[in-house]
Amino acid sequence: MKKSFILLGILPTILFTQQLHAQDTVSTADLLKRIEALEAEAKKPKEWDASIYGWVRTEYSFDSRQSAYSREYNLNLFPLDEKLDANGNDINDAGASNFLAITSRVGIKFRGPDVWGAKATGNIEADFFGNTELNKSAAGTGSTGLLRLRHATATLTWPKTAVTFGQTWYPTFVPDVFPGVVNFNTGILFNPFGWAGQVKVTQKLTPEISFSVIAYKDREFQTANAAGASANSATFNSPMPTVHGQLQYKSKSITAGAGAEYQSLQPVIESGGLASDAKVNSEMFFGYFKYANEKIIAKLYGITGGNLHHLVMIGGFAGYENTNGIESYKPTKTSAFWVDLASAHQKIAPGVFFGYTKNSGTDVGFKNLYMRGVSGNRILDEVWRASARVDFKQNKFSVSPEVEYTAAKWGDLNPEALAKNNLKKVANVRGTVRVMYSF
């Protein structure tokens, strides 16, 4: 009997203990499920994602001769023609130098949920190179170190088609094929440069071949101003955007392409007190090639066309008098090419660059010349540049010295906008040391 009472007393305790154990077991299982759910959530692609990039960049430059330039003497274009004083001394035979960090840059890349079945991505990028010119030719006017928009794009990418809206490189500037020089001029005069508002449609024809059609309007750099025009008014006045087509082949080691574009600009809406719809129409053709492997990077590029001023190249257009009192326009012709060879070494990478450009003039009979490379009755015939550099790299820090030699041939302006008499060769040596820390 006594044993029965003891068993009856113990039994509830046993049952209660088993119930608690069962509850603990359920809680542990639930916890594991929650952990698994969190891990699965973490592995899911984010609907929104963003990454910041950029660099701190400082350039120390020294020039042996006065040059045509832009942005606080950072962007040297070509050495200035001989300018003799009363004693026969060349005023432009004088050096220059500057230390600048205005090419430091920051950008953000981002992506979001799919749009109409396409992957949606975007990019905004800026630097501090947005000066309004501060130089002696503008009597010291202007501003320095202004924040400048470089890229602002949104792209929708389907399996075979991509559409980009916004501001980005001129289509003739190929991001995969541009000079690897130290100087921020990036091969300017020989390689197109600048950004433009545009819409771009790219269609993949095969996994390696694509064709792009772009419509754009000049912005960062523009054509020259005709008499009575203001900055970029030729673009504003034109109802038609510049139309560009480009075919590209791209594999693991080779990038190659060719393209053409047509531009129609209206410099002014009033000429000689009369309404004007006169246009300057021009065509341009270009091609490029790049080969890269684990040891070497080789690039070459060529371009020819009319009115290439907006690409920061020599040339522009000419103005002609007419019996109706309204000025008409024709483009000047320019050709250029360059080649760049560099080591692909991760720590120490030497490289060399050579570029050449030629002014081929325009039709006779012009009254005014609106172009880069003319000074009074003197005009550029040709410019060439050779440079050598070494990149010393450690992680994302680099120090890169470069020596650059730029030679120009000037001559008297003839009726075809060519340099034919009293030819004079001048040259500038620029030494640059660039220090960069990227993130």
VOZA-158319 format. One record per residue (C-alpha): x, y, z negated; residue in one letter; residue number from 1. Coordinates in steps of 0.5 Angstrom, whole numbers, plus 2048, in hexadecimal, padded with zeros to 3 digits. Example, Ala and Ser with C-alpha at 12.3 -4.5 7.8 and 13.67 -1.06 7.14 Angstrom:
% residues 2
X/Y/Z/rest/nr
819/7F7/7F0/A/1
81B/7FE/7F2/S/2
% end
This chain:
% residues 439
X/Y/Z/rest/nr
800/800/800/M/1
806/805/7FE/K/2
809/803/805/K/3
803/805/808/S/4
802/80C/805/F/5
80A/80D/807/I/6
809/80B/80E/L/7
803/810/80E/L/8
807/815/80C/G/9
80C/814/811/I/10
808/813/817/L/11
806/81B/818/P/12
80D/81D/817/T/13
80F/818/81D/I/14
809/81B/821/L/15
80B/822/820/F/16
812/821/821/T/17
811/81D/828/Q/18
80C/823/82A/Q/19
811/828/829/L/20
816/824/82D/H/21
811/824/832/A/22
810/82B/832/Q/23
818/82C/832/D/24
819/828/838/T/25
813/82C/83C/V/26
817/832/83A/S/27
81E/830/83D/T/28
81A/82D/843/A/29
817/834/844/D/30
81E/838/843/L/31
821/834/848/L/32
81C/835/84D/K/33
81C/83D/84C/R/34
824/83C/84D/I/35
823/839/854/E/36
81E/83E/856/A/37
823/844/854/L/38
828/840/858/E/39
824/83F/85E/A/40
822/847/85E/E/41
829/849/85D/A/42
82B/845/863/K/43
825/848/868/K/44
828/84D/86C/P/45
827/854/86A/K/46
821/858/86D/E/47
825/85F/86C/W/48
82D/85F/86C/D/49
832/865/86C/A/50
83A/865/86C/S/51
83E/86C/86C/I/52
844/86C/870/Y/53
849/872/871/G/54
850/874/870/W/55
855/87A/86D/V/56
859/87C/873/R/57
85F/881/873/T/58
863/883/879/E/59
869/887/879/Y/60
86B/88A/880/S/61
870/88E/883/F/62
871/891/88A/D/63
876/894/88E/S/64
872/898/892/R/65
86C/89C/892/Q/66
866/898/895/S/67
85E/898/896/A/68
85B/895/890/Y/69
855/894/88C/S/70
853/894/885/R/71
859/897/881/E/72
85E/895/886/Y/73
85C/88D/884/N/74
85A/88C/88B/L/75
860/88E/890/N/76
85E/88E/898/L/77
863/890/89C/F/78
869/895/89C/P/79
868/89C/89E/L/80
86B/89F/8A4/D/81
871/8A3/8A4/E/82
870/8AA/8A1/K/83
876/8AF/8A2/L/84
876/8B5/89E/D/85
87A/8BC/8A0/A/86
881/8B8/89E/N/87
87F/8B2/8A2/G/88
87E/8AE/89C/N/89
879/8A9/89C/D/90
874/8AB/897/I/91
870/8A4/897/N/92
877/8A0/896/D/93
876/8A0/88E/A/94
874/89B/889/G/95
86E/899/885/A/96
86C/895/87F/S/97
867/893/87B/N/98
865/88E/875/F/99
85D/88C/875/L/100
858/887/872/A/101
852/889/876/I/102
852/883/87A/T/103
850/87F/873/S/104
84A/87B/874/R/105
844/878/871/V/106
83E/874/874/G/107
839/86F/872/I/108
836/869/876/K/109
82F/866/874/F/110
82A/861/876/R/111
823/860/875/G/112
81D/85B/876/P/113
81C/859/87D/D/114
818/85D/882/V/115
814/85A/887/W/116
818/854/887/G/117
81F/858/888/A/118
824/859/882/K/119
824/860/880/A/120
82B/863/87E/T/121
82D/86A/87D/G/122
834/86F/87C/N/123
835/876/87A/I/124
83C/878/87A/E/125
83F/87F/879/A/126
846/883/878/D/127
849/88A/876/F/128
84B/88B/87D/F/129
845/890/87F/G/130
848/896/880/N/131
846/89C/884/T/132
84C/89E/887/E/133
851/8A2/883/L/134
857/8A4/887/N/135
85A/8AA/88A/K/136
856/8AA/890/S/137
850/8AC/88C/A/138
853/8B1/888/A/139
853/8AD/882/G/140
84C/8AC/882/T/141
849/8A5/880/G/142
848/8A0/87A/S/143
84C/89A/878/T/144
84B/893/875/G/145
844/893/876/L/146
840/88C/875/L/147
83F/889/87C/R/148
83A/884/87F/L/149
83E/87F/883/R/150
839/879/883/H/151
831/878/882/A/152
82E/872/885/T/153
829/86D/884/A/154
829/867/888/T/155
824/861/88A/L/156
827/85B/88C/T/157
824/855/88F/W/158
827/84E/891/P/159
829/851/898/K/160
827/859/898/T/161
829/85F/893/A/162
827/866/893/V/163
82A/86B/88F/T/164
828/872/88E/F/165
82B/878/88B/G/166
832/87B/88B/Q/167
838/877/88D/T/168
83E/877/892/W/169
83E/879/899/Y/170
83D/873/89D/P/171
844/874/8A0/T/172
847/873/899/F/173
848/86C/898/V/174
848/86A/891/P/175
84C/864/893/D/176
851/867/898/V/177
854/86D/895/F/178
85B/870/894/P/179
85E/86D/88D/G/180
862/874/88D/V/181
863/877/886/V/182
861/87E/888/N/183
85A/87F/887/F/184
859/881/88E/N/185
858/87A/890/T/186
85B/87B/897/G/187
857/881/898/I/188
858/884/89F/L/189
859/87D/8A2/F/190
853/879/89E/N/191
84C/87C/89D/P/192
84B/87E/896/F/193
844/881/893/G/194
83D/87F/890/W/195
836/880/893/A/196
82F/87F/892/G/197
82D/87A/896/Q/198
828/873/897/V/199
82C/86D/899/K/200
829/867/89C/V/201
82E/861/89C/T/202
82C/85A/89F/Q/203
830/854/89F/K/204
831/850/8A5/L/205
835/84B/8A3/T/206
838/849/89C/P/207
83E/84D/89E/E/208
83B/852/8A3/I/209
837/858/8A2/S/210
834/85E/8A5/F/211
832/865/8A2/S/212
82E/86B/8A4/V/213
82F/871/8A0/I/214
82B/878/8A1/A/215
82F/87D/89D/Y/216
830/885/89C/K/217
836/888/89A/D/218
837/88B/893/R/219
83E/88A/88F/E/220
842/88D/895/F/221
83E/890/89B/Q/222
840/892/8A2/T/223
843/899/8A3/A/224
83E/89F/8A3/N/225
83D/8A3/8A9/A/226
83C/8AB/8A9/A/227
836/8AC/8A5/G/228
835/8A6/8A2/A/229
836/8A4/89B/S/230
839/89E/897/A/231
836/897/89A/N/232
830/89B/89E/S/233
832/897/8A4/A/234
82F/891/8A1/T/235
829/894/89D/F/236
827/897/8A4/N/237
827/891/8A8/S/238
821/88D/8A8/P/239
825/887/8AA/M/240
82A/883/8A5/P/241
830/880/8A7/T/242
82F/879/8AA/V/243
834/873/8A9/H/244
835/86C/8AA/G/245
83A/867/8A8/Q/246
83C/860/8A9/L/247
840/85C/8A4/Q/248
844/856/8A3/Y/249
846/854/89C/K/250
849/84D/89A/S/251
84D/84C/894/K/252
854/84E/897/S/253
851/853/89D/I/254
84D/859/89D/T/255
84C/85C/8A4/A/256
847/860/8A7/G/257
845/866/8AC/A/258
840/86B/8AD/G/259
83D/871/8B0/A/260
839/877/8AE/E/261
835/87D/8B2/Y/262
834/884/8AE/Q/263
830/88A/8B0/S/264
831/890/8AC/L/265
82E/897/8AD/Q/266
833/89C/8AA/P/267
82E/8A2/8AA/V/268
827/8A4/8AB/I/269
829/8AB/8AD/E/270
82E/8AD/8B2/S/271
82F/8B4/8B4/G/272
829/8B6/8B1/G/273
825/8B1/8B5/L/274
822/8AB/8B3/A/275
826/8A5/8B4/S/276
826/89D/8B5/D/277
82C/89C/8B8/A/278
82F/895/8B5/K/279
836/892/8B5/V/280
836/88B/8B7/N/281
83B/886/8B6/S/282
83D/87F/8B6/E/283
842/87B/8B2/M/284
845/874/8B3/F/285
84A/870/8AE/F/286
84C/869/8AC/G/287
850/866/8A6/Y/288
854/860/8A4/F/289
856/85D/89D/K/290
85A/856/89B/Y/291
85B/855/894/A/292
85E/84F/890/N/293
861/84D/88A/E/294
868/851/88C/K/295
866/856/891/I/296
861/85B/893/I/297
861/85E/89A/A/298
85C/863/89D/K/299
85B/867/8A3/L/300
856/86C/8A6/Y/301
854/871/8AC/G/302
84F/876/8AD/I/303
84E/87B/8B3/T/304
848/880/8B4/G/305
846/887/8B4/G/306
844/88C/8AF/N/307
848/887/8A9/L/308
848/88D/8A4/H/309
843/88A/89F/H/310
848/884/89E/L/311
84D/889/89C/V/312
851/888/8A2/M/313
854/88D/8A7/I/314
84F/890/8AD/G/315
848/893/8AD/G/316
844/896/8B2/F/317
845/89C/8B7/A/318
840/8A2/8B9/G/319
83F/8A4/8C0/Y/320
83B/8AB/8C2/E/321
835/8AA/8C6/N/322
832/8AF/8CB/T/323
82B/8AF/8C6/N/324
82F/8B1/8C0/G/325
82F/8AB/8BC/I/326
835/8A7/8BB/E/327
836/8A0/8BD/S/328
83A/89B/8BA/Y/329
83F/895/8BC/K/330
843/890/8B7/P/331
84B/890/8B7/T/332
84E/889/8B8/K/333
852/885/8B3/T/334
855/87F/8B2/S/335
859/87B/8AC/A/336
85B/875/8AA/F/337
85F/872/8A4/W/338
862/86C/8A1/V/339
864/86A/89A/D/340
868/864/897/L/341
868/862/890/A/342
86A/85C/88B/S/343
865/859/888/A/344
869/857/881/H/345
865/858/87B/Q/346
86B/85C/877/K/347
86F/860/87C/I/348
86C/861/883/A/349
870/866/888/P/350
86C/868/88E/G/351
86D/86D/895/V/352
869/871/899/F/353
869/874/8A0/F/354
864/879/8A3/G/355
863/87D/8A9/Y/356
85E/882/8AC/T/357
85D/886/8B2/K/358
859/88C/8B4/N/359
857/88B/8BB/S/360
853/891/8BC/G/361
84D/893/8C0/T/362
84A/896/8C6/D/363
84D/89D/8C9/V/364
849/8A3/8C8/G/365
848/8A3/8C0/F/366
847/8AA/8BD/K/367
848/8A7/8B6/N/368
84B/8A1/8B2/L/369
848/89E/8AC/Y/370
84D/899/8AA/M/371
852/896/8A5/R/372
859/897/8A8/G/373
858/89E/8AB/V/374
85C/8A5/8A8/S/375
85B/8AB/8AC/G/376
85E/8A9/8B3/N/377
861/8A3/8B0/R/378
85F/89C/8B0/I/379
861/895/8AE/L/380
863/890/8B3/D/381
864/88A/8AF/E/382
866/888/8A8/V/383
869/882/8A5/W/384
86A/87F/89E/R/385
86F/87A/89B/A/386
86F/878/894/S/387
872/873/890/A/388
86F/871/889/R/389
870/86C/883/V/390
86B/86A/87E/D/391
86D/867/877/F/392
867/864/874/K/393
866/861/86D/Q/394
85F/85F/86B/N/395
85B/865/86D/K/396
860/86A/86D/F/397
864/86C/873/S/398
86A/871/874/V/399
86B/872/87C/S/400
870/877/87F/P/401
870/879/886/E/402
874/87D/88B/V/403
870/880/891/E/404
872/883/898/Y/405
86D/887/89C/T/406
86F/88A/8A2/A/407
86B/88F/8A7/A/408
86C/892/8AE/K/409
869/899/8AF/W/410
869/89D/8B5/G/411
865/8A3/8B9/D/412
85E/8A2/8BA/L/413
85C/8A0/8C1/N/414
856/8A1/8C5/P/415
854/899/8C4/E/416
855/89A/8BC/A/417
85C/897/8BD/L/418
863/898/8BA/A/419
867/899/8C0/K/420
86D/89F/8BF/N/421
871/8A1/8BA/N/422
871/89A/8B6/L/423
874/89A/8AF/K/424
874/894/8AB/K/425
874/895/8A3/V/426
874/890/89E/A/427
872/88F/897/N/428
875/88A/892/V/429
870/888/88C/R/430
872/884/886/G/431
86D/881/881/T/432
86D/87D/87B/V/433
866/87B/879/R/434
864/878/872/V/435
85D/874/872/M/436
85A/870/86C/Y/437
854/86D/86E/S/438
84E/86A/86B/F/439
% end
